[in-house]
Amino acid sequence: MNNLKNINKTVLSHDWAKLERIDYDYQFRNGAWKRLSRECYNRGNGAAILLYNVKKQTVILTKQFRMPAYDNVKSEGMSIEVCAGAIDNNDQPLETIIRETEEEVGYKIHEAKQVLTAYTSPGALTEKMFLFVAEYSEEMKVNCGGGLEAEDEDIEILELSFSTVLEMIKNEEIIDAKSIMLLQYAQIHKLLRVS
């Protein structure tokens, strides 16, 4: 990028993740250069998965407390989402989502199809999400899920009809972007029927 120079980073916080102020010179389309400053939150990348059952016409979702959503709108603190997790160290997105599926919802999957990749909020977060789909069946259930106590997870598992979750998007009961993207992917690609 020839219209970007003099990038300086200042770490503002490095606790759960890293918050930096990035100062830089940016050249606008009219040719003018301007010094700009943005805060950038780096918590790494993540992976998410929509588990679906064709025979039952159901999906597996999670429900858990999310402090940022609560801080924004108190009534939205309990978030309904697809299974997801942070990509640790040098793990690949697929191995991350296989691990997270077992930890969070108790299903042991061996494969998943990556269908989308998206930045969740590119104006403030570095996080890129790798989005997967996979079929599940009762035979794949290996534990009760709920997340890891060591990671302070307290996850409720929801098995809902596909029609129900599409209504939940319409009624704004599901307002998590990665979940909406995956559920709409399932609808567009007719992974499940809409009754």
Residue pairs with C-beta under 8 A, 6 or more apart in sequence:
2 27
3 26
3 27
3 28
4 24
4 25
4 26
4 27
5 24
5 25
6 23
6 24
6 25
6 35
7 22
7 23
7 24
8 22
8 23
8 24
9 20
9 21
9 22
9 23
10 20
10 21
10 22
10 23
11 18
11 19
11 20
12 19
12 20
12 21
12 39
13 19
16 43
17 41
17 42
17 43
17 44
18 41
18 42
18 43
19 39
19 40
19 41
19 42
20 39
20 40
20 42
21 37
21 38
21 39
21 40
22 37
22 38
22 39
22 40
23 35
23 36
23 37
24 35
24 36
24 37
25 33
25 34
25 35
25 36
26 33
26 34
26 36
27 33
28 34
38 123
38 124
39 124
40 124
40 125
40 126
41 124
41 125
41 126
42 125
42 126
42 127
43 86
43 125
43 126
43 127
44 86
44 87
44 88
44 126
44 127
45 86
45 87
45 93
45 126
45 127
45 128
45 129
45 130
46 84
46 85
46 86
46 87
46 96
46 127
46 128
46 129
46 130
47 84
47 85
47 87
47 93
47 94
47 96
47 97
47 100
47 129
47 130
47 131
47 132
48 81
48 82
48 83
48 84
48 85
48 97
48 129
48 130
48 131
48 132
48 178
48 179
48 182
49 82
49 83
49 84
49 97
49 100
49 101
49 112
49 131
49 132
49 133
49 134
49 182
50 59
50 82
50 131
50 132
50 133
50 134
50 179
50 182
50 183
50 185
50 186
51 59
51 60
51 82
51 83
51 101
51 105
51 107
51 109
51 133
51 134
51 135
51 136
52 58
52 59
52 60
52 133
52 134
52 135
52 136
52 162
52 186
52 191
52 192
53 59
53 135
53 136
53 137
54 135
54 191
54 192
55 137
57 161
57 162
57 163
57 192
57 193
57 195
58 159
58 160
58 161
58 162
59 159
59 160
59 162
59 165
59 183
59 186
59 192
60 83
60 105
60 107
60 136
60 157
60 158
60 159
61 80
61 81
61 82
61 83
61 157
61 158
61 160
61 165
61 174
61 179
62 80
62 81
62 82
62 83
62 104
62 105
62 155
62 156
62 157
62 158
63 78
63 79
63 80
63 81
63 155
63 156
63 157
63 158
64 78
64 79
64 81
64 147
64 153
64 154
64 155
64 156
65 77
65 78
65 79
65 154
66 77
66 78
66 79
67 77
69 76
69 77
69 79
70 76
70 77
76 175
79 175
79 176
80 158
80 168
80 173
80 174
80 176
80 179
81 174
81 176
81 178
81 179
82 176
82 178
82 179
82 182
82 183
83 97
83 100
83 101
83 104
83 105
84 97
84 100
84 104
84 129
84 178
85 96
85 97
85 99
85 100
85 103
85 104
86 96
87 93
87 96
87 130
88 96
91 99
93 114
93 130
93 132
94 112
94 114
94 132
96 130
97 112
97 130
97 132
98 109
98 110
98 112
101 107
101 108
101 109
101 112
101 134
102 108
102 109
102 142
102 143
102 145
103 145
103 147
103 148
103 153
104 145
104 146
104 147
104 153
104 155
104 157
105 145
105 155
105 157
106 141
106 142
106 143
106 144
106 145
106 146
106 157
107 136
107 140
107 141
107 142
107 145
108 140
108 141
108 142
109 134
109 136
109 140
111 134
112 132
112 133
112 134
113 132
113 133
113 134
114 130
114 131
114 132
115 131
115 132
115 133
115 182
115 185
115 189
116 131
116 181
116 182
116 185
117 128
117 129
117 130
117 131
118 128
118 129
118 131
118 177
118 178
118 181
119 125
119 127
119 128
119 129
120 127
120 129
120 177
120 178
121 127
129 178
131 178
131 181
131 182
131 185
133 182
133 185
133 186
133 191
144 157
145 155
145 157
146 153
146 154
146 155
146 156
146 157
147 153
147 154
147 155
160 168
161 195
162 186
162 187
162 192
162 193
162 194
163 194
163 195
165 174
165 183
166 183
166 187
166 194
168 174
169 180
169 183
169 184
174 180
174 183
185 191
186 192
187 194
